[in-house]
Amino acid sequence: MIECTHILSLLTFVVFDSHKFIQMEINSSNNMYECGMGRKFSHRYVLSLFAQIVSASIAGDMILASAYANELPRQLCNFLEFVDSGYMQNGNYWKSIQVFLEMGRDGIGYDRTTFAVILKACSGVEDFRLGVQVHGLVVKLGLATDVVTGSAMVDMYSKCKRLDESICFFNEMPEKNWVSWSALIAGSVQNNDFANGLHLFKNMQRERVGVSQSTYASAFRSCAGLSDLKLGSQLHGHALKTDFGSDVIVATASLDMYAKCNSLSDARKVFSLLPNHNLQSYNALIVGFARGDQGYEAVLLFRLLLRSYLGFDEISLSGAFSACAVFKGHLEGMQLHGVACKTPFLSNICVANAIMDMYGKCEAPSEALRLFDEMEIRDAVSWNAIIAAHEQNGHEDETLVLFFRMLKSRMEPDEFTYGSVLKACASRQDLNIGMVIHNRIIKSGMGLECFIGSAVIDMYCKCEKVEEAEKLHERMEGQTIVSWNAIISGFSLREQSEEAQKFFSKMLEEGMKPDNFTYASVLDTCANLATVGLGKQIHAQIIKQELQSDVFITSTLVDMYSKCGNMQDSRLMFEKAPKKDFVTWNAMVCGYAQHGLGEEALQIFEKMQLENVRPNHATFLAVLRACAHIGLVEKGLIHFNSMSNDYGLVPQLEHYSCMVDILGRAGQISDALKFIQDMPFEADDVIWRTLLSMCKMHGNVEVAEKAAKSLLQLDPEDSSSHILLSNIYADAGMWKEVAEMRKVMRYGRLKKEPGCSWIEIKSVLHMFLVGDKAHPRCEEIYENLDALICEMKRASHILDGEFMLSCDATEDEHQHPFPEYTVSCS
């Protein structure tokens, strides 16, 4: 009679070549098997049952396989192990566990194959407690020293997130083979202990155990997890030496490593050198290109995959949709969506989430919402994708509505949900809802986590509650660069540039390393304060840290130098920039325009158009200012009209104000007034004040009175409009009207807002207000100022009437602060 163990060992062969096996066994034996009721089974019948069980198991029909197994004679019931393994291979781990328990109840003995199968099932369901019980049974039966059972035990503990127990068991194993080593290395990688995985791989080589496909795959995943390109390249060389270079599994793992280490050129080479490609190698490179911001390359590769015989899966599709999101390929994304609709993958939640993310990043949130509403099953990623899609496209109200829909569906938000919602509150400057969400975050226990804490701080800063943001920053468990940057940016937005610079100094004192956003924010404060000395120091630090190639920093440096009056260095930074985006071009155009260098500004704008860089509203604002400075009325009108005609940009109030300035400077005051009256919206105080200034320049009293009337309707207490109109009357010799304006200002208690100026000398900032007495050397300053005034009078320079009127506007301002130091000019 054939032993049960012999049958089980032969069954492994049956899986691969059942027909040859059946024929061989039929010819070699005529044994009969007997069951409990006296029924006898021929060997031919038993082998037929075996074949049926194998066929049903391979086909995944485990119900039919179980039915055939129950027909087996009792002495062959160990064949239930095969049914057990079949359940497991088809992903039905609990059924496999159930078969194992039935074997125990029926008194059927276990061997190392049984334990290998059941431990794998424990790994599949990640049931640590059940695994420990099986471990106890293994020890009881004396199989703990068996290398097959031991390897399965190592694998079970690591997959149940008990890496320490796995390592402990591995170290106690008397015999280890390549399967044991591979199981522990893979377990280390699965538990994100990448360094230990590589350490074990090195030890495995010292023990001369050998390597396998799975060992290399785990080692390459470790290098990818550590972003260690150098070690990954060495490992690739090792694989080539051991003749695994052409192996598709090892090559796929290596190209995945290169892609995740941002070496896409090497990943492409590995892919190209493969003699045969599989779906996994295509997927690895598609996902790698998408993650490496080479979305178009990923889409081209996906097209190659479609032309191959390999087909595609949900990973291929998700990677292709992510690639479309990278380069905002809305059309390509829609075509891919059409492909997905023809496959069962559209119902896959990962694919649906990738489609929504693509539509969101392609500025089509309504299409993302349509797909979201059609989804039958939604997870947290689905909600996050649709909420982020609306927040990224400036639909803050819809973002908050979707967030509250998420809460109503009883789906718990995570840090990514809160990050998007807090950004929406920051954009709306909605402090009330922001505080409600902050309260919910605190209740959820995530209030002091770095990611969410930084988002909360940013929200408070943009809602102009920087003091509250500082308090939260101090209480955070681990202060990140993001929270420091948020507060520095918050001070800068509130025009508290000195406070921003102090906070930056505090950041350096605490040993926090600035990033490109930090430097850009601080450079912006240097531009606001015109502190070119500090700006140069920051520039030096940027060079030391090799950040000068960052386009964001380059643009800020161009802007900082121009605002500090150093156009030569600004242009130098612009010319040396390795990359230029529209912000860099805008900074240069604006810099020249602000310094009255209109021709240079227009030359840069023309180069920008030749480089096919699309201008935006800020670009045209600078261009129109440049036209105003050099009096190009016709060219200004051409550029103004090209905004909407050529670029689809709707002119804003600032652009209309510039056109009023252009027409006014050219003396076309009536045309400027008509231009204002024909505007599609009401003029604001800036436009009327611009027209009033032009009226003073050209002495047009009639239009000045209309402009002043409109301006005073918008702001009755505006002192500047009274002063401008009074000066226009004075220039026209209308002294009665001048006296009337002074009378109105006196009775209305209107005062001109005192001017402010500052200068940096030897790294010390000196600030001055009109009539200021606070400076420690103010007596000496006023003495020298009086001496300069006397020199001007001697040189027959007549002070501007506007200056004299400003001084006369209030009785307290025209008195000398220190009469005893007044210099006589006689």
C-alpha positions in Angstrom: 0.0 0.0 0.0 1.3 3.4 -0.9 2.1 5.6 2.1 0.2 8.9 2.6 3.5 10.8 2.6 4.4 9.3 -0.7 1.1 10.3 -2.2 1.6 13.9 -0.9 5.1 14.2 -2.2 3.9 12.9 -5.6 1.1 15.5 -5.6 3.6 18.3 -5.9 4.6 16.7 -9.2 0.9 16.3 -10.1 0.5 20.1 -10.1 3.1 20.4 -12.8 2.4 17.3 -14.9 -0.7 15.5 -13.7 -1.3 13.5 -16.9 2.1 11.9 -17.0 1.9 11.1 -13.3 -1.6 9.5 -13.5 -0.4 7.4 -16.4 2.7 6.3 -14.6 0.9 5.4 -11.4 -1.9 3.5 -13.2 0.7 1.3 -14.9 2.8 0.7 -11.8 0.1 -0.3 -9.2 -3.1 -2.2 -8.8 -3.5 -1.6 -5.0 -6.9 -1.3 -3.5 -7.8 1.2 -0.7 -10.4 0.4 1.9 -12.8 2.7 3.8 -14.6 2.2 7.1 -17.9 0.8 5.7 -16.1 -2.0 3.8 -16.1 -0.1 0.5 -13.0 -0.6 -1.6 -11.4 1.9 -4.0 -9.2 0.9 -6.8 -5.9 2.7 -7.2 -7.2 4.0 -10.6 -10.2 5.5 -8.9 -8.1 7.2 -6.2 -5.8 8.7 -8.9 -8.8 9.9 -10.7 -9.9 11.7 -7.6 -6.4 13.2 -7.2 -6.6 14.5 -10.7 -10.0 16.1 -10.2 -8.8 17.7 -6.9 -5.7 19.1 -8.6 -7.7 20.5 -11.6 -10.4 22.1 -9.4 -7.7 23.6 -7.1 -5.7 25.1 -10.0 -9.0 26.5 -11.4 -9.8 28.1 -8.1 -12.9 26.0 -7.5 -12.2 25.0 -3.9 -15.7 23.9 -3.1 -15.5 21.2 -5.8 -11.9 20.3 -4.7 -13.2 19.9 -1.1 -16.1 17.7 -2.3 -13.6 15.4 -4.2 -11.3 15.3 -1.1 -14.1 14.1 1.1 -14.5 11.0 -1.1 -10.9 9.9 -0.4 -10.3 6.8 1.7 -9.5 7.6 5.4 -5.8 6.6 5.1 -5.4 9.2 2.4 -7.0 12.1 4.3 -3.7 13.8 4.7 -4.5 14.9 1.2 -6.5 17.6 2.9 -3.2 19.5 3.1 -3.4 19.9 -0.6 -6.9 21.3 -0.4 -5.7 23.6 2.4 -2.9 24.8 0.2 -5.3 25.3 -2.7 -7.5 27.6 -0.5 -4.5 29.6 0.4 -3.3 30.0 -3.2 -6.7 31.4 -4.1 -6.5 34.0 -1.3 -9.1 32.3 1.0 -6.8 32.1 4.1 -9.7 31.6 6.6 -10.9 28.5 4.6 -7.4 27.2 4.7 -7.3 27.7 8.5 -10.6 26.0 8.8 -9.3 22.9 6.9 -6.3 22.8 9.3 -8.6 22.8 12.3 -10.7 20.0 10.8 -7.6 18.0 10.4 -6.8 18.4 14.1 -10.4 17.4 15.1 -10.3 14.3 12.9 -7.0 13.3 14.5 -5.0 13.6 11.2 -1.3 14.1 11.9 0.6 17.2 10.9 3.9 17.4 9.2 6.2 20.2 8.1 4.3 20.7 4.9 1.1 21.3 6.9 2.8 23.8 9.1 4.4 25.6 6.2 0.9 26.0 4.7 -0.9 27.1 7.9 1.8 29.6 8.9 1.5 31.2 5.4 -2.2 31.5 6.0 -1.5 33.2 9.4 0.7 35.6 7.5 -2.0 36.3 5.0 -4.6 37.3 7.6 -1.8 38.8 9.9 -3.2 36.9 12.9 -0.3 37.0 15.3 -2.1 35.2 18.1 -3.0 32.3 15.9 0.6 32.2 14.6 1.9 31.9 18.2 -0.5 29.0 18.9 0.8 27.2 15.8 4.3 27.9 17.0 3.5 26.2 20.3 2.2 23.2 18.4 5.3 23.1 16.3 7.5 23.0 19.4 5.3 20.3 20.9 5.7 18.1 17.9 9.4 18.7 17.8 9.5 20.4 14.4 11.0 23.7 15.7 14.4 22.7 14.4 13.1 21.8 11.0 14.4 24.3 8.4 11.2 24.3 6.3 9.0 25.0 9.3 11.5 27.4 10.7 11.6 29.5 7.5 7.8 29.6 7.5 7.8 30.7 11.1 10.3 33.6 10.3 8.0 34.7 7.5 4.9 34.6 9.6 6.3 36.7 12.4 7.7 39.3 10.1 4.4 39.6 8.1 2.5 39.9 11.4 4.6 43.1 12.1 6.7 41.2 14.8 10.1 41.7 13.3 11.9 41.3 16.6 10.4 37.9 17.2 11.2 36.9 13.7 14.9 37.9 14.1 15.0 36.1 17.5 13.6 32.9 16.0 16.0 33.1 13.0 19.0 33.5 15.3 18.0 30.3 17.2 17.6 28.2 14.1 20.3 25.4 14.0 20.1 25.2 10.2 19.4 28.0 7.8 19.0 27.9 4.0 18.5 30.6 1.4 14.7 30.4 2.0 15.3 31.4 5.7 17.6 34.2 4.8 15.2 35.5 2.1 12.2 35.4 4.5 14.0 37.5 7.1 15.4 40.0 4.5 11.9 40.3 3.0 10.4 40.7 6.4 12.8 43.6 7.3 11.9 45.4 4.1 8.1 44.9 4.7 8.6 46.4 8.2 10.5 49.4 6.7 13.8 48.3 8.4 15.7 48.8 5.2 19.1 49.1 6.8 18.7 45.8 8.6 17.6 44.2 5.3 20.8 45.2 3.6 22.9 44.2 6.7 21.3 40.7 6.5 22.0 40.5 2.8 25.7 41.2 3.4 25.8 38.6 6.1 24.1 36.1 3.8 26.9 36.6 1.3 29.5 36.1 4.0 27.9 32.8 4.9 28.1 31.8 1.1 24.4 30.7 1.2 23.8 32.0 -2.3 21.1 34.3 -3.7 17.8 34.1 -5.4 15.4 36.3 -7.3 13.4 37.2 -4.1 16.6 38.0 -2.2 17.7 40.5 -4.8 14.2 42.0 -5.1 14.2 42.6 -1.3 17.7 44.1 -1.4 16.8 46.5 -4.2 13.7 47.5 -2.3 15.9 48.4 0.7 18.1 50.6 -1.5 15.0 52.3 -2.9 13.6 52.8 0.6 16.9 54.5 1.7 17.3 56.4 -1.6 20.8 55.0 -1.7 21.7 55.1 -5.4 25.4 54.3 -4.8 24.7 51.0 -2.9 21.9 50.2 -5.3 24.3 50.5 -8.2 26.8 48.2 -6.4 24.0 45.7 -5.8 23.1 45.8 -9.5 26.7 45.0 -10.4 26.6 42.1 -8.0 23.5 40.8 -9.7 25.2 41.1 -13.1 28.2 39.1 -11.8 25.9 36.3 -10.5 24.2 36.0 -13.9 20.9 37.5 -12.7 21.2 40.5 -15.0 18.9 39.2 -17.6 16.4 37.8 -15.1 13.2 39.8 -15.6 12.2 39.8 -11.9 15.7 41.0 -10.7 15.9 43.6 -13.5 12.4 44.9 -12.7 13.5 45.3 -9.0 16.7 47.1 -10.1 14.9 49.5 -12.5 12.3 50.2 -9.7 15.2 51.1 -7.4 16.8 53.4 -10.0 13.4 55.1 -10.5 12.8 55.7 -6.8 16.4 57.0 -6.4 15.6 59.6 -9.1 18.0 58.0 -11.6 15.4 57.6 -14.4 18.0 57.5 -17.2 19.6 54.3 -15.6 16.1 52.9 -15.1 15.4 53.4 -18.8 18.7 51.7 -19.7 17.9 48.6 -17.6 14.5 48.4 -19.2 15.9 48.7 -22.7 18.5 46.0 -22.1 15.9 43.5 -20.9 15.6 40.6 -23.5 12.0 40.1 -22.4 9.6 42.5 -20.7 6.8 41.6 -18.4 3.9 43.7 -17.1 5.8 44.4 -13.8 8.8 46.0 -15.6 6.5 48.2 -17.6 4.6 49.2 -14.5 7.8 50.0 -12.5 9.0 52.4 -15.2 5.6 54.0 -15.8 5.2 54.7 -12.1 8.9 55.8 -11.9 8.4 58.4 -14.7 5.2 59.7 -13.1 6.9 60.1 -9.7 9.9 61.7 -11.4 7.8 64.5 -13.0 8.3 63.0 -16.5 4.7 62.4 -17.1 4.8 62.6 -20.9 7.4 59.8 -21.0 5.2 57.7 -18.8 2.2 58.1 -21.1 4.4 57.2 -24.2 5.5 54.1 -22.3 1.9 53.2 -21.5 1.1 53.5 -25.2 3.9 51.0 -25.9 2.4 48.7 -23.3 -1.0 48.9 -25.1 0.6 47.8 -28.3 2.3 44.8 -26.7 0.7 41.4 -25.9 1.1 41.9 -22.2 -2.1 43.9 -21.5 -2.3 46.2 -18.5 -3.6 46.2 -14.9 -4.8 48.6 -12.3 -1.2 49.6 -11.5 -0.5 50.5 -15.1 -3.6 52.6 -15.3 -3.1 54.4 -12.0 0.5 55.2 -13.0 -0.7 56.6 -16.4 -3.3 58.8 -14.8 -0.8 60.1 -12.3 1.5 60.9 -15.3 -1.3 62.9 -17.0 -1.7 64.8 -13.7 2.0 65.7 -13.7 2.0 67.6 -17.1 -1.7 68.5 -16.8 -2.6 66.5 -19.8 -6.4 66.8 -19.7 -7.0 65.5 -23.2 -4.7 62.5 -22.6 -6.4 61.9 -19.3 -9.8 61.8 -20.9 -8.6 59.4 -23.5 -7.2 57.1 -20.8 -10.5 57.4 -18.9 -12.2 56.1 -22.1 -9.9 53.1 -22.1 -10.6 52.4 -18.5 -14.3 52.5 -19.1 -14.0 49.5 -21.5 -12.3 47.4 -18.8 -13.3 46.1 -15.4 -10.6 48.3 -13.8 -12.9 51.3 -13.7 -14.6 49.8 -10.6 -11.2 49.4 -8.9 -11.1 52.1 -6.2 -7.4 52.8 -6.7 -7.9 53.5 -10.4 -11.0 55.7 -9.7 -9.0 57.7 -7.1 -6.2 58.2 -9.6 -8.7 59.5 -12.2 -10.1 62.0 -9.7 -6.6 63.2 -8.8 -5.8 63.6 -12.5 -9.0 65.7 -13.1 -8.3 67.8 -10.1 -4.7 68.6 -11.2 -5.9 69.3 -14.8 -8.2 72.0 -13.4 -11.4 70.0 -14.0 -12.9 69.5 -10.5 -16.4 69.2 -11.9 -15.4 66.0 -13.9 -13.8 64.6 -10.8 -17.0 65.3 -8.8 -19.1 63.5 -11.4 -16.9 60.4 -11.1 -16.9 60.6 -7.4 -20.7 60.7 -7.3 -20.9 57.6 -9.5 -18.6 55.6 -7.2 -20.3 52.8 -5.3 -17.5 52.4 -2.8 -15.4 55.3 -1.4 -12.5 55.1 0.9 -10.6 57.9 2.7 -8.3 58.4 -0.3 -11.4 59.0 -2.5 -12.6 61.7 -0.2 -9.2 63.3 0.1 -8.8 63.3 -3.7 -12.1 65.1 -4.4 -11.6 67.6 -1.5 -8.0 68.3 -2.7 -9.2 68.7 -6.3 -11.5 71.5 -5.3 -9.1 73.2 -3.0 -6.3 73.2 -5.6 -8.5 74.9 -8.1 -9.6 77.7 -5.7 -13.1 76.3 -5.0 -12.9 76.8 -1.3 -16.6 76.8 -0.6 -17.1 73.5 -2.4 -14.1 72.1 -0.5 -15.8 72.8 2.9 -19.1 71.4 1.6 -17.4 68.2 0.6 -15.6 68.0 4.0 -18.9 68.2 5.8 -20.4 65.6 3.5 -17.5 63.4 4.4 -18.2 63.8 8.1 -21.9 63.1 7.5 -21.0 59.8 5.8 -19.1 58.8 9.0 -15.8 58.6 7.2 -13.1 59.8 9.6 -10.8 62.5 8.2 -7.0 62.0 8.3 -4.1 64.4 8.1 -4.4 64.9 4.4 -8.1 65.8 4.6 -7.4 68.4 7.3 -4.4 69.7 5.3 -6.7 70.5 2.3 -9.5 71.9 4.4 -7.2 74.2 6.4 -5.7 75.5 3.2 -9.2 76.4 2.0 -9.9 78.2 5.3 -6.6 80.1 4.9 -7.4 81.1 1.3 -10.8 82.4 2.4 -9.3 83.9 5.5 -12.2 82.3 7.4 -10.9 82.3 10.9 -14.2 81.0 12.4 -14.4 77.8 10.4 -10.7 77.4 10.7 -11.0 77.4 14.5 -13.9 74.9 14.4 -11.7 72.6 12.3 -8.8 73.1 14.7 -11.0 72.2 17.6 -12.0 69.0 15.8 -8.3 68.2 15.2 -7.5 68.6 18.9 -10.3 66.3 19.8 -9.0 63.7 17.4 -5.6 63.7 19.1 -3.8 65.0 16.0 -3.4 68.6 17.2 0.4 68.5 17.9 1.4 66.2 14.9 3.9 67.9 12.7 2.0 67.8 9.4 -1.3 69.0 10.7 0.3 71.4 13.2 2.1 73.2 10.4 -1.1 73.4 8.4 -3.0 74.9 11.4 -0.1 77.4 11.9 -0.3 78.4 8.3 -4.0 78.9 8.5 -3.7 81.2 11.6 -0.9 83.2 9.9 -2.9 83.8 6.7 -5.9 84.8 8.9 -3.5 87.5 10.4 -3.3 85.7 13.8 0.5 85.3 13.8 0.6 85.6 17.6 -1.7 82.5 17.9 0.4 80.8 15.4 3.6 81.4 17.4 2.0 79.9 20.5 1.0 76.8 18.6 4.5 76.6 17.1 6.1 76.7 20.6 3.8 73.8 21.8 4.5 71.5 18.8 6.2 68.2 19.6 8.6 68.4 16.7 9.0 71.8 15.1 9.4 71.3 11.4 10.8 73.7 8.8 7.2 74.0 7.5 6.0 75.6 10.7 9.0 78.0 10.8 8.4 79.0 7.2 4.7 79.6 7.8 5.3 82.1 10.6 8.1 83.9 8.7 5.7 84.1 5.7 2.9 85.2 8.0 5.0 88.2 9.3 5.9 89.0 5.8 2.3 89.0 4.6 1.4 91.4 7.4 4.3 93.7 6.3 6.1 93.0 9.6 9.4 92.4 7.8 11.5 93.2 10.9 9.6 90.6 13.0 10.1 88.1 10.2 13.8 88.6 10.1 14.0 88.3 13.9 12.1 85.0 13.8 14.5 83.8 11.0 17.5 84.6 13.4 15.8 82.6 16.2 15.4 79.7 13.8 19.1 79.7 13.0 20.0 79.9 16.7 17.9 76.8 17.3 19.9 74.9 14.7 17.1 74.6 12.2 18.4 74.4 8.6 16.6 76.8 6.2 15.2 75.5 2.9 14.5 77.3 -0.4 11.1 78.6 0.8 12.7 80.0 4.0 15.4 81.9 2.0 12.8 83.2 -0.5 10.6 84.5 2.3 13.5 86.3 4.1 14.7 87.7 0.8 11.2 89.1 0.3 11.5 90.9 3.6 14.9 92.3 2.5 13.2 93.6 -0.6 10.4 95.2 1.5 12.9 97.0 3.8 15.5 97.6 1.1 18.1 96.0 3.4 20.5 94.9 0.6 23.2 94.1 3.1 21.2 91.3 4.7 20.0 90.2 1.3 23.6 89.7 0.1 24.4 87.7 3.2 21.4 85.4 2.5 22.6 85.2 -1.1 26.0 84.0 0.1 24.3 81.3 2.2 22.3 80.2 -0.8 25.4 79.7 -2.8 27.1 77.8 0.0 24.1 75.4 0.2 24.0 75.1 -3.7 20.5 76.3 -3.9 21.1 79.0 -6.5 19.8 76.8 -9.3 16.3 76.7 -7.7 14.0 78.8 -9.9 12.0 80.0 -6.9 15.1 81.4 -5.2 16.4 82.9 -8.4 13.2 84.8 -9.0 13.3 86.1 -5.5 16.9 87.3 -5.8 16.1 89.1 -9.0 13.2 90.8 -7.3 15.2 91.6 -4.1 18.1 93.3 -5.9 15.7 95.3 -8.1 13.7 96.6 -5.2 16.9 97.5 -3.4 17.8 99.7 -6.4 20.6 97.4 -7.7 19.4 96.7 -11.2 22.9 95.6 -12.3 22.9 92.6 -9.9 19.3 92.0 -10.6 20.0 91.6 -14.3 23.1 89.5 -13.6 21.0 87.1 -11.5 18.5 86.9 -14.3 21.1 86.2 -17.0 22.8 83.5 -14.9 19.6 81.7 -14.0 19.8 78.1 -15.3 16.0 77.9 -15.3 13.5 80.7 -15.8 9.8 80.5 -15.2 7.2 83.2 -15.7 7.9 84.5 -12.2 11.6 85.1 -13.0 10.6 87.0 -16.2 8.0 89.0 -14.3 10.5 90.0 -11.7 12.8 91.4 -14.3 10.1 93.2 -16.2 8.7 94.7 -13.0 12.1 95.7 -11.8 12.8 97.8 -14.9 9.3 99.3 -14.9 9.5 100.3 -11.2 12.8 102.1 -11.9 11.4 104.0 -14.9 13.5 102.0 -17.3 10.6 101.4 -19.7 12.6 100.5 -22.8 14.6 97.8 -21.0 11.3 96.5 -19.5 9.7 96.2 -23.0 12.9 94.5 -24.3 12.7 91.8 -21.6 9.0 91.4 -22.4 9.7 90.8 -26.1 12.3 88.2 -25.2 9.8 86.5 -22.9 7.4 86.2 -25.8 10.1 84.8 -28.1 10.8 82.1 -25.4 7.1 81.2 -25.5 6.7 82.0 -21.8 3.0 82.8 -21.2 2.6 86.2 -19.5 0.0 86.7 -16.7 -1.7 89.7 -15.2 1.4 90.8 -13.3 3.4 90.8 -16.5 1.0 93.1 -18.3 0.8 95.4 -15.3 4.6 95.9 -15.5 4.5 96.3 -19.2 1.8 99.0 -19.0 3.8 100.8 -16.3 6.8 100.8 -18.6 4.7 102.3 -21.4 3.6 105.0 -19.0 7.1 105.9 -18.1 8.3 106.4 -21.7 5.0 107.8 -23.0 4.0 105.1 -25.4 0.3 105.6 -25.6 -0.4 103.5 -28.8 1.9 100.7 -27.7 0.2 100.7 -24.3 -3.2 100.4 -25.9 -2.0 97.5 -28.1 -0.7 95.6 -25.0 -3.8 96.3 -23.1 -6.0 94.9 -25.8 -3.7 91.9 -26.4 -4.4 90.7 -22.8 -7.9 89.6 -23.7 -7.5 89.1 -27.5 -4.3 87.0 -27.4 -4.0 85.6 -24.0 -7.6 85.4 -22.7 -6.7 87.6 -19.6 -9.5 89.9 -18.4 -8.0 93.3 -17.5 -8.3 94.1 -13.8 -8.6 97.5 -12.0 -4.8 97.8 -11.8 -4.5 97.6 -15.6 -7.2 100.2 -16.1 -5.4 102.5 -13.6 -2.2 102.1 -15.7 -4.0 103.0 -18.9 -5.4 106.1 -17.2 -1.8 106.9 -16.2 -0.6 106.4 -19.8 -3.3 108.7 -21.2 -2.9 111.3 -18.5 0.9 111.5 -18.8 0.4 112.1 -22.6 -1.9 115.0 -21.8 -5.0 113.2 -23.0 -7.0 114.0 -19.8 -10.4 114.0 -21.5 -9.7 110.6 -23.1 -8.6 109.3 -19.7 -11.9 110.4 -18.1 -13.8 108.8 -20.9 -11.8 105.6 -20.5 -12.8 105.5 -16.8 -16.5 106.1 -17.7 -16.4 103.2 -20.2 -14.9 100.7 -17.8 -17.0 97.6 -17.2 -17.0 98.2 -13.4 -16.9 101.1 -11.0 -13.6 102.9 -10.6 -11.9 102.7 -7.2 -10.0 105.5 -5.3 -6.7 104.5 -6.9 -7.9 105.3 -10.5 -9.5 108.6 -9.5 -6.4 109.6 -7.6 -4.3 108.7 -10.6 -6.5 110.9 -12.8 -6.3 113.7 -10.2 -2.5 113.6 -10.2 -2.5 113.8 -14.0 -4.8 116.8 -13.8 -2.2 118.6 -11.6 0.6 117.7 -14.0 -1.3 119.3 -16.9 -3.3 121.9 -15.0 -6.8 120.6 -16.0 -9.0 122.1 -13.3 -12.4 121.0 -14.8 -11.5 117.3 -14.9 -9.7 117.6 -11.6 -12.9 118.8 -9.9 -14.8 115.8 -11.3 -12.1 113.4 -10.2 -11.9 114.9 -6.7 -15.7 114.8 -6.3 -15.8 111.1 -7.2 -12.8 110.4 -4.9 -14.4 112.2 -1.9 -17.6 110.2 -2.4 -15.5 107.0 -2.0 -13.5 108.4 0.9 -14.7 111.7 2.4 -11.8 111.8 4.9 -9.0 111.4 2.4 -6.6 114.2 3.0 -4.5 113.6 -0.2 -7.4 114.4 -2.5 -7.9 117.8 -0.7 -4.2 118.6 -0.9 -4.0 117.6 -4.6 -7.0 119.7 -5.6 -5.8 122.6 -3.5 -2.4 122.5 -5.3 -4.2 122.4 -8.7 -6.1 125.5 -7.7 -2.9 127.2 -6.5 -1.1 126.4 -9.8 -4.1 128.0 -11.7 -4.0 131.1 -9.4 -7.4 130.3 -7.9 -6.5 131.5 -4.4 -10.1 131.8 -3.2 -10.6 128.0 -3.9 -7.2 127.3 -2.2 -8.4 129.1 0.9 -11.7 127.2 0.8 -9.9 123.9 0.6 -7.7 124.8 3.6 -10.8 125.8 5.5 -12.5 122.4 4.8 -9.4 120.6 5.9 -9.1 122.6 9.1 -12.7 122.3 10.1 -12.8 118.6 9.1 -9.6 118.1 11.1 -8.0 116.4 8.1 -4.3 115.8 8.4 -1.9 114.5 5.8 -0.6 111.1 6.8 3.0 111.6 7.8 5.6 110.2 5.5 8.1 107.5 6.5 11.5 106.7 5.2 14.4 104.5 6.4 18.0 103.8 5.6 20.4 101.1 6.6 23.9 102.2 7.7 26.4 99.6 9.0 23.8 96.9 9.4 21.6 99.3 11.5 18.2 100.4 10.2 17.3 104.0 10.8 13.6 105.0 10.4 12.2 108.6 10.2 8.7 110.1 10.3 7.7 113.7 9.4 8.5 115.9 12.5 10.2 112.9 14.2 12.0 113.6 17.5 12.6 110.0 18.5 16.0 109.4 16.8 18.9 109.8 19.2 20.7 112.2 16.8 17.7 114.1 15.8 19.1 117.5 17.0 22.1 117.1 14.8 20.0 115.9 11.8 17.7 118.9 12.0 20.6 121.3 12.3 22.1 119.8 9.1 18.7 119.8 7.4 18.3 123.6 8.1 21.8 124.2 6.7 20.8 122.3 3.5 17.6 124.4 3.2 19.6 127.6 3.4 22.0 126.4 0.7 19.0 125.6 -1.5 17.6 129.1 -1.0 20.9 130.7 -1.7 21.1 128.7 -5.0 17.6 130.2 -5.8 15.9 126.8 -5.6 12.2 127.4 -4.9 10.5 124.8 -2.8 7.6 123.0 -4.4 4.2 124.5 -3.6 2.9 121.1 -2.8 5.6 120.7 -0.1 4.8 124.1 1.3 1.0 123.3 1.4 1.7 120.0 3.1 3.5 121.8 5.8 0.8 124.4 6.1 -2.0 121.8 6.2 -1.7 121.5 10.0 -0.5 124.2 12.3 1.5 121.9 14.5 3.7 120.5 11.7 5.2 123.7 10.3 6.8 124.6 13.6 10.5 123.6 13.9 10.9 120.8 16.3 14.0 122.4 17.8 13.8 126.2 17.3 17.0 126.8 19.2 18.9 125.0 16.5 17.4 126.9 13.6 20.0 128.2 11.2 19.6 131.8 10.0 19.7 132.1 6.2 20.2 135.8 6.1 
